[in-house]
Amino acid sequence: MPMLTAFRGPALKKHIAVTAAALFYTEGINRVGVDRVADEAGVTKRTLYHHFPSKDALIAEALRGSPIVLFPDSGKPTARIVGAFKALHAYLTETDFRGCPYILYSAELADRNHPARQLIEQRITKRRKWFEERLKEAGSRDYAALSEELDVLFDGALASATKRGSLEPVVAAHRVARRLLKDAGLQ
């Protein structure tokens, strides 16, 4: 195995995490050991453990670098909410999407206290809060319940599109999101 010399310090740590993320995403966390990550990253196992004290720490860092759907950051609040579903559609058509990293990691990590599971909880909460903030900006009085509905709709569309290998669930979720906003008097 040739050792990498182009990467040092934080850049090397990031390189290892990106390599691990790609392997974990395509082959699964439990099927890929640290030996394989080190080999693919072109580093020694000692170097890997210098940057990541455990495989659990590596898994969490790999998840931090996983691709995400970028929600719209400008425009009317309701247009941004609908835009999140459009962004999901674009993401699924423009990437080599194999499944939601959060779902894939959660399925393999039974321990709810695992650092990656905690990160997943934080990110899901952040997404739900994003919907909630847009609904507040739009003047919704029932923003808590509606943000939960939109978040479940988004997550369900993502999971269903993955399982079915089809964008139809995302198209349907987009329609339902518009209907939810309309029924709430927000569009």
C-alpha positions as CSV (number, residue, x, y, z in Angstrom):
1,M,0.0,0.0,0.0
2,P,1.6,3.3,-1.0
3,M,1.5,5.9,1.8
4,L,0.0,9.3,1.0
5,T,2.2,12.3,1.4
6,A,0.0,14.9,-0.1
7,F,-2.2,15.1,2.9
8,R,-1.2,16.4,6.4
9,G,-2.9,17.3,9.6
10,P,-6.6,18.3,9.2
11,A,-6.5,17.6,5.4
12,L,-5.4,14.0,6.1
13,K,-8.1,13.6,8.8
14,K,-10.7,14.8,6.3
15,H,-9.4,12.5,3.6
16,I,-9.7,9.5,5.9
17,A,-13.2,10.5,6.9
18,V,-14.3,11.0,3.3
19,T,-12.8,7.6,2.3
20,A,-14.7,6.0,5.2
21,A,-17.9,7.8,4.4
22,A,-17.8,6.5,0.8
23,L,-17.1,2.9,1.9
24,F,-19.7,2.9,4.7
25,Y,-22.3,4.4,2.4
26,T,-21.7,1.9,-0.4
27,E,-20.9,-1.2,1.5
28,G,-22.2,-0.7,5.0
29,I,-20.6,0.2,8.3
30,N,-20.4,-3.4,9.7
31,R,-18.9,-4.8,6.5
32,V,-16.1,-2.3,6.3
33,G,-13.3,-2.5,9.0
34,V,-10.7,0.0,9.9
35,D,-8.1,-2.0,8.0
36,R,-10.0,-1.5,4.8
37,V,-10.5,2.2,5.4
38,A,-6.8,2.7,6.1
39,D,-5.9,0.7,3.0
40,E,-8.3,2.7,0.8
41,A,-7.2,6.0,2.3
42,G,-3.5,5.1,1.7
43,V,-2.6,5.4,5.4
44,T,-1.4,3.0,8.1
45,K,-3.9,1.8,10.7
46,R,-1.8,3.7,13.3
47,T,-2.3,7.0,11.3
48,L,-6.0,6.3,11.2
49,Y,-6.2,5.8,14.9
50,H,-4.0,8.9,15.5
51,H,-6.9,10.9,14.0
52,F,-9.8,8.8,15.2
53,P,-9.4,7.1,18.6
54,S,-12.1,4.5,17.7
55,K,-14.1,3.2,14.8
56,D,-17.1,4.8,16.4
57,A,-15.4,8.2,16.2
58,L,-14.6,7.5,12.6
59,I,-18.2,6.5,11.8
60,A,-19.5,9.8,13.4
61,E,-17.0,11.9,11.4
62,A,-17.8,10.0,8.2
63,L,-21.5,10.8,8.8
64,R,-20.7,14.5,9.2
65,G,-19.3,14.5,5.7
66,S,-22.2,12.6,4.2
67,P,-24.0,14.4,1.4
68,I,-27.1,16.4,2.4
69,V,-30.0,18.0,0.6
70,L,-29.5,21.8,0.6
71,F,-32.6,23.6,1.5
72,P,-33.4,27.0,-0.1
73,D,-31.9,29.9,1.9
74,S,-33.9,32.8,0.4
75,G,-37.4,33.6,-0.8
76,K,-40.8,33.5,0.7
77,P,-41.1,31.1,3.6
78,T,-43.7,28.9,1.9
79,A,-41.7,28.9,-1.4
80,R,-38.7,27.8,0.6
81,I,-40.7,24.9,2.2
82,V,-41.9,23.8,-1.2
83,G,-38.4,24.3,-2.5
84,A,-37.0,21.8,0.0
85,F,-39.0,19.1,-1.7
86,K,-37.8,20.4,-5.1
87,A,-34.2,20.2,-3.7
88,L,-34.8,16.6,-2.7
89,H,-35.9,15.8,-6.2
90,A,-32.8,17.5,-7.7
91,Y,-30.6,15.8,-5.2
92,L,-31.9,12.3,-6.0
93,T,-31.5,12.9,-9.7
94,E,-28.1,14.5,-9.6
95,T,-26.2,12.2,-7.2
96,D,-25.4,8.5,-7.0
97,F,-27.9,8.2,-4.2
98,R,-28.2,4.7,-2.6
99,G,-30.3,5.7,0.4
100,C,-30.5,8.3,3.1
101,P,-27.2,8.1,5.1
102,Y,-29.2,8.6,8.3
103,I,-31.4,5.6,7.6
104,L,-28.5,3.5,6.6
105,Y,-26.4,4.4,9.6
106,S,-29.4,4.0,12.0
107,A,-30.2,0.6,10.7
108,E,-26.6,-0.6,11.4
109,L,-26.1,1.2,14.7
110,A,-28.5,-0.2,17.4
111,D,-26.9,1.7,20.2
112,R,-28.9,5.0,20.5
113,N,-26.0,6.5,22.4
114,H,-23.5,5.9,19.5
115,P,-22.0,9.3,18.5
116,A,-23.3,8.9,14.9
117,R,-26.9,8.2,16.2
118,Q,-26.7,11.3,18.3
119,L,-25.5,13.3,15.3
120,I,-28.5,11.9,13.3
121,E,-30.9,13.0,16.0
122,Q,-29.3,16.5,16.0
123,R,-29.6,16.8,12.2
124,I,-33.2,15.5,12.1
125,T,-34.1,18.0,14.9
126,K,-32.4,20.8,12.9
127,R,-34.4,19.9,9.8
128,R,-37.7,19.9,11.7
129,K,-36.7,23.2,13.3
130,W,-36.0,24.6,9.8
131,F,-39.6,23.7,8.7
132,E,-40.9,25.2,12.0
133,E,-39.0,28.5,11.5
134,R,-40.3,28.9,7.9
135,L,-43.8,28.2,9.1
136,K,-43.4,30.9,11.9
137,E,-42.2,33.3,9.3
138,A,-45.2,32.5,7.1
139,G,-47.5,33.3,10.0
140,S,-48.6,29.8,10.9
141,R,-50.4,29.5,14.3
142,D,-50.0,25.7,14.2
143,Y,-46.3,25.7,13.3
144,A,-45.3,22.9,15.6
145,A,-47.8,20.3,14.3
146,L,-47.4,21.4,10.7
147,S,-43.6,21.3,10.9
148,E,-43.8,17.7,12.2
149,E,-46.1,16.8,9.3
150,L,-43.8,18.3,6.8
151,D,-40.7,16.6,8.3
152,V,-42.4,13.2,8.3
153,L,-43.5,13.8,4.7
154,F,-39.9,14.7,3.7
155,D,-38.4,11.8,5.5
156,G,-41.0,9.4,4.1
157,A,-40.5,10.6,0.6
158,L,-36.7,10.1,0.9
159,A,-37.1,6.6,2.4
160,S,-39.8,5.5,-0.1
161,A,-37.8,6.9,-3.1
162,T,-34.9,4.9,-1.9
163,K,-36.8,1.6,-1.4
164,R,-38.7,1.9,-4.7
165,G,-35.9,3.3,-6.8
166,S,-38.3,5.9,-8.1
167,L,-38.8,9.6,-7.8
168,E,-42.6,9.3,-7.7
169,P,-42.8,9.4,-3.9
170,V,-40.9,12.7,-4.0
171,V,-43.3,14.1,-6.6
172,A,-46.2,13.0,-4.5
173,A,-44.7,14.5,-1.4
174,H,-44.2,17.8,-3.2
175,R,-47.9,17.9,-4.1
176,V,-48.9,17.0,-0.5
177,A,-46.6,19.7,1.0
178,R,-48.3,22.3,-1.2
179,R,-51.7,21.0,-0.1
180,L,-50.7,21.1,3.6
181,L,-49.6,24.7,3.2
182,K,-52.8,25.6,1.3
183,D,-55.0,23.9,3.9
184,A,-53.2,25.9,6.6
185,G,-54.0,29.1,4.7
186,L,-50.3,29.8,4.0
187,Q,-50.3,29.7,0.1
